[in-house]
Amino acid sequence: MFASNILPIILIVCMFVALLVVIIGVIAMAKNGNFNKKYSNKLMRMRVLFQGVAVLIFAAIIYLSR
């Protein structure tokens, strides 16, 4: 019940946030300003974190659907 209702929504949110962080990071790197120097590394770490959470949630969905 939980996997079929809540986990796919959380998965979509994590994937969307990872995409958003990537877009913000790429735009910041393209402009190469003060924001890039201060936040580019943090943004890419956040991307990896959200992608990792999305993979774990996807694995949980597959495992619980069996």
Number of C-alpha atoms within 10 A of each C-alpha: 8 9 16 11 9 11 17 17 12 15 20 14 14 21 19 15 17 23 15 14 21 18 13 16 20 16 13 19 15 10 10 12 10 10 12 19 11 11 14 21 12 13 21 17 13 16 21 15 14 21 19 15 17 23 15 13 19 18 12 14 18 11 10 12 10 5
